[in-house]
Amino acid sequence: MNLAIVVPVICIVILMFCNVPVWIAMFAGVLPYFMGLNNFGFAAGTAIQRLVATMETTSYLAIPYFVTAGAIMNYSGISKRLLDLADALIGHVTGGLGHVNVLLSVFMGGISGSAAADAAMECKILVPEMERKGYSKDFSAAVTLASSLITPIIPPGMGLIVYAMLAEVSVGRMFAAGYLPGFLTAALMMILVYVISKKHGYKGSREKMASLKEIGKLMLDGFWALIIPFGLLMALRSGVFSANEAGAFCAVYALIIGAFVYKELKPEHLWPILKESFLGTATVMMTICGAVAMSYWMNAERIPNMLAQMIVRSGISATGFNMLVVLILLIMGMFMTSGITIMTPLLVPIASALNIDLIHFGMVMVFTLGIGNMSPPFGIVLYQVSSLLDMKLERLVKASFPFLVLMVGCAVLYALVPWFSTWLPAVLYG
C-alpha cells in the first residue's frame, strides 16, 4: 500500500465530509505528504513557498479584475435595464415572466458570471413580480433556480476562467465555447417553461409584444450593458486585450457606466463593492491554492499518469470517457461547489491522452459541475433560493425536478457532441 497516496485521499475525504471549506480540506489533506510521506525530502516550508510562487503569476490577475467588475455591476442599475428589455422582447408569450427570468439569466451571464449573484437578484426582483401576476411560488422558484445555471457558462463565467488557468488553455477560446451551449440551454429551458405555463394557464406579463419604438428605446438604454460580453470576446479575439487587461477594462468600464451614464453608482456603494471583491477573490484564489497543492502531490506521485494509462489500456473510447466524467461530476457537484479546481488537474491529463479537445472537455466540466448547484443534498444555489424565498427544501426540489432532468440531458448532449463547444472557438481562432 502506497501511504503517500492513501493518506492524503483519506484526509481530504474526511475533512470534506466534516464540512471543512474545500481549500482547507485540499491543503490540509496533502500536508502530511509534504511533511514526510514524500520521497523527495521536501519540507512543509518549501511546499508553501512553491504554492505562493504559483499564485504570484500574472495570469491569475484576471480573477480579481472580473470579480470586481461583477461587484460594481450589481450596483450600477444594469440589472433593472436588462429586466425591462427582456420583458419587452418576450413578456407577451405564454409564461411571459418565466421566459423573462431565463432571458435575464442569459443577459446576466455576460455581466456577473455568477450563478449565486443571478439567483439572488432574481429572487429579490423577479419572483415577487411573478407571484403578483399569478404564477405559483413553486414554478417561480424553480425557474429562478434552473436559469441561474446558464449564467456561469456565458462569459465571463468564473468557472471558465479557473479551468482555463488550471488546464493551461486559452481564456478567449473558453469564453467562446460558452456561448452556443448557453444559448441552446436557454432556448430549451424556455420551451419547457412554455409547456408548463400552457398546462397551468400562466399568461404573458403584457397583452402584446412591445412596439419596435419601445424595444429600440430599451435596447439603447441597455446598450452599455449588452456590449460587455460580445465586446469582450471580440477584443480578446482581435488581440486588443489579454485576459488580464480585459478584466481590468471591464472593472473600469462598469465604474464609468454606473457612475456617469446610469448615475446609480454612489459613494456609499464603495464599501460593499470592496467587501464583495475581496471576499470573492480570496475565496477563488485560496481554492486555487488548495488545487495547486493537490496538483503538486498528484504529479509528484504520477497519479494522473497512472489513471490515464489504466483508462487508455481499458480500451474506453473518448465518448465513453466523457460520459463517465459527466456521471462522476454530477455526483460530485451535489456535494461540493469547487469541483472544477479538484478535478481539472486529475482529469485533463486523461482527456489529453484520449485526444479529447480540452476546450470541449472544459465546457462539459463547467456545465456539469454547475448542475450540482441546483441539486440536493448540498447544492449551494438550491439552499440560497430556498432561504431567500422561505421555501422548504423538499418543495423546491420537487418543483425544479423537470428542469433538473432537462439540464442533465443537456450535459449528456454537450458531452456527446463536441461541436457545440468547439464550433465558435474554431470560427474565431481557427
N, C-alpha and C positions, 0 to 999 in steps of 0.2 A: 504493500500500500504506500502510495506517494503522499506523505504528510504535507508536502509543500503545496499540493493541490487540494487535498481533502479538508484540511483545517480551515483555510480561508473560505471555502464554499460553505462549510457548516456555520462558521461565524457570521457570514453575510446573511444566510437564510434565517438564522435565529434572531439577528438584530432587526431584520425587516419584519418578521412576524411579531416582534415586540413593538412595532410601530415607531421605530427609530427613524429619523429623517434619512432619506436614501443616500445622500452624500456621506453622512457619518457612517452608515452601515457599510458602504463600499470601502471607505478609507480604513475604518477600524477593522473591517474584516480581513483586509490584506496586510494589516500592520504586523501580525505575527510573522508573516513571510519575510518582511524587511528586517525584523529584529532577530532572526536566527534560523528560520526554516530554509532560506535560500542557500544555494551552494557557492555564492559569489562573495560572501563576506560583506555585503552592504550594511552599513549602519543605518538606523532609522533617520538620523540627521541628514545623511546623504540622499536618502529617498525623498525627504521633504524638500531639499534643495532642488532636486530634479523636477519635482512637481511644480514648485514655484517658478522655475525657469521655463517650464512649459506654458504656464499662464502668462508669462511676460511677452509672448509672441504677439506681434501687432495684428495678426489676423483675427484675434478674439475681440478687438475693439468694436467690431460690428455689433456685438451683442448689447453693450450698454447704450450705444447710439440708437439702435432700433427700440430698445426698451423705453428709453427716454422719449423718443418720438411718439410712441404709443401712449405714454402717460400724458404728454402735452395734448394730444388729440382728444383725449377723453374730456378735457375741459374747454375745448375750443369751439363748441357749438356744431361740430361736424355731424355728430350722430343725429341730431334733430333734422338737419337738412337732408341727410340721406334717407331718413324715415319718410319725410314728406315726398321725396322723389319716388321712392319705392311704392308708396300708396298711390301716387298719380299714375304710375306705369301699369300697375296690376291690381289695384284695390277693387276694381269693378268686377273681377272674376269671382265665381262661386268659391267661397272660402277666402275672400279677399285679404283679410288681415293675416291669415295663415301664410298666404303667399308673400305678403309684405314682410312677415317675420323671416322667411327663408331668404328673400332677396336682400334684406337688410344685413343678414349674416354674410352674404357674398360681398356686399359693399364694405362691411367692417373688417373682412379678411384682409383687404388692402390697406386698412388703417391701423388696427391694433395688433392683428395677428395672434390674438389670444382668445381661446375658447371661453375661459373663465370671465374675461372682461366683456365679451359679447353677450354671454348668458346673463350676467349681472345687469347690463344695460337694458336688455330686452325684458327681463323680469320687472324692472322698475318702470319702464316707459310703455312697453307694448302690451304686456299681459293684462294689466288693468283695463286698457282700452279694448282689448279683445273680449274680456268678460263683460264690459259695459255694453258691447254690441251684440251680446247674446251667445258668444262662444263659451263652451264649458271650460272650467278651470283645468280639467284633466287634459283636454285637447290643447289648450293654450300652453300649458306647461310642457307637454310632450313635444310640440313643435319647437318651442324655445330650446329645449334640451338637445333635440336632434340637430337643429340647424346650426348650433354652436360648433358642431364637428366640422363644418365647412370652413370656418374661419382659419384654423391653423394650416390648411393646405393651400391657401391662397396667399401669395407673397404680400408682406414679409413674415410669414409664419415662423415662429422661433424654432420649432422642430426642424424645419427645412435648413435653417442656418446651422443649428447644432450638428445635424447629421453631416452637412457639407464640411464642417470643420473637422469632425472626427474621422470621416471617411476620406478626407482629402480630395474632394471633388469640387467642381465649380459651383459657387453660390448662385451665380446667374443662371446656370443650367437647372439647378434645383428649383429656383424660383419659376422658371419657365415650365418645368414639369408639373407644377401645381395647378396651373390654370384650367386645363381641359378636364382633369378629374374633378376639380372644384365645381366647374360649371355644370358638368354632367350630373354630379351628385345632387346639386341644387335643382336641376330640371326634374330628375326622378323623384325627389322629395316633394316637389310642387305637384306632380301627378298624384302622389299618394295623398297629399293634403286635399286635392280636388275630390278624389274618390271618397274620403272620409267626410268632407264637408257636404258633398252631394247626399250622402246617406243620412246625415244629421240635419240637413236643411240650413247650413250656415251660408248666409248670403254675403255678397261683397260689401266692403266698407263704404262704397259710393254706388249710386244708381247706374252711372255710365262712365265710360272712360274719360279721363281728363282731356280737355281740349289741347290741341297742339301748342297753343299760346301758353297755357298753364304749364305744360310739360317743359316747354322751352325755357320759361322763366325759372322753373325749379332746377333744371339742368345747368343753367347759367349760374344760379346761386350755389349749386353743389359742385360746380366745375373744379374749384380749387381743391376739393377733397378727392374727386374722382380721378384727377390727373396723377395722383401719387402712385398707385400700383402699376399703371401702364407706363407712366413716365419713368418710373424707377427701373422697370425691366428694359426699356429701350436705352436708357442711359448706361446700364450695365453691359448691354449687348454692344453698343457702339464704342465702348471703352472710355466714355466720358468720366465715369466714376469707377473706382474699385468698390468692393463690398463695404469696406470701412467708410470710404468717402460718401457712399450712398446713404449709409445710416446717419452720418453726421449731417448731411444735407437735409434728410427727412426731418430731423430734430429741429434744425434752424427754420426750415420751411414751415413746419407746423406752428412754431412760435410766432413767426411773422403773420401767417394767415389768421391764427387765433386772436392775436393782439391787435392787428391793424386792418384786417379785411373784415372778419366777422365781429371783431371787437367784443368778444365774450371771455377772453382770457384776461384775468385780473391779477393784480399783485398778490392777493390773498390765496391764489391758487399755487403760488410758487412752492410753499412748503409741502402740500400734498403731492405735487409732481416730483419734487426731490425725494420724498419719502418712498413713493412707489418705484421710482427709478433705482434708488439704492437697494431696496429690498428685492426687487425683481432681478437686478443684475447680480446681486450677491447670491441669490438662490440658484440661478443658472450657472454662474461661474464655480460655485462650490460643488455643484453636481458634476460639472465637467471635471473638476479637480479629482473628485472621487472616481470618475470614469477613467481618468488618466492613470490613477494608481492601479485600478483593476487591469487596465490595458497593459501596463508595465509588467504586472505579475503574470498575466496570461501569455504575453510574448516571451518573457523570460523562461517560462515553463513549456512554451511551444504548444499551448492548449488549442489555439485556433488552427495551427498546422495539423495537429493530431486529429481534430474533428473534421477538418477539410479532407484529409486522407481517408478517414473512415467513411465519410459520406460519398466521396468520389468512388471508392472501392465497392461501396454497396450497389453502385450502378443506378442510383436515383437520377432522374432527369432534372434539368433546370426547372421545368414546370412543377414537377413533384416537390422539389425543394421549396419553391415559392409557396406552394400550398401548405407544406409543413410549417413554414415560417409564419404564415397567416394564422394557423391554428395556435401555435406557441404564443404569438404576440397577442392574440385575442384573449387568451387565458392570463397572460402576464399583465396586460393592460387593465384587467379587472382588479388587480391588487396593488399596483403602483403607478405613479404618474411620470416617472423619469426613465422609463424603459429604453428610450432611444439612446441614452448615454451608456447604459449597461450592455445592450445587445449589439450596438453598432461595431465596437471593436471585436466582438466574438463572431458575428455573422458575416461581416464584409469580406474577410479573407476566404470564407467558404463560397460566397457568391462569386468572388473573383475566380476561384478555382473551377467553378462550373460555367465560367464565361457569361455570367448574368450581368447585364448592363447595370452599373452601380447607381445611375440616376433613377432608373426604373425601380430598382431594389429599394432605394431610399424613399421614394414616393409610397411604395407599398408599406414600408415600415412605419412611416409617419402617420399615414391614414389608418392603418390597422390599430396601432397603439392608441390613436385618438379615440377609437370606438370605446376603449376602456374607460374614457372619461364619462360616458353615459351608461356604463354597465355596472350592475351590482357585482360584488358586495361593496367595493370601495371607490367607485368612480367619483372623482373629485367634483366634476360639474353636476353629477347626479345629486350629490349631497348639497351642493350650493343652491341649485334650483329648488330642491325640497325645502331647504331652510328659508330662502328668501320669500317663497310663496306659502310657507307654513302648510306644507302638504306632507302626509305620511309617505315614507319612502316606498312602501309596498304599492300604494296607489299610483305614484308617479311611474314606477317600474312597469306596472300593468298598462298604463296609458301609452307609454313610449315603446312598448314591445313591437308594434308593426314597423316603427321607424328603425328600431334596432335590427330587425330582420333585413330591412332594406339596406342598411349600412354594411352588414356582414356580406350581403350579396354583392355590393359594390366593391368591397375589399377583394373578394374572390375574382370578380371581373377584372379588376386592375392588375391582380397578380397573374392572371392567365393571359392577358392581352397587353404586352409592354407598350404597344403603340400609343395608348392613351397618355403615357408618361414621357415617351421619347419623341413623339412627332414634333411638338413645338420647339423643344431644345434643338432638334436636328434642323428645323427650318431657320431658326435664329442664329445658331452657332455652327451649323454644318456637321 
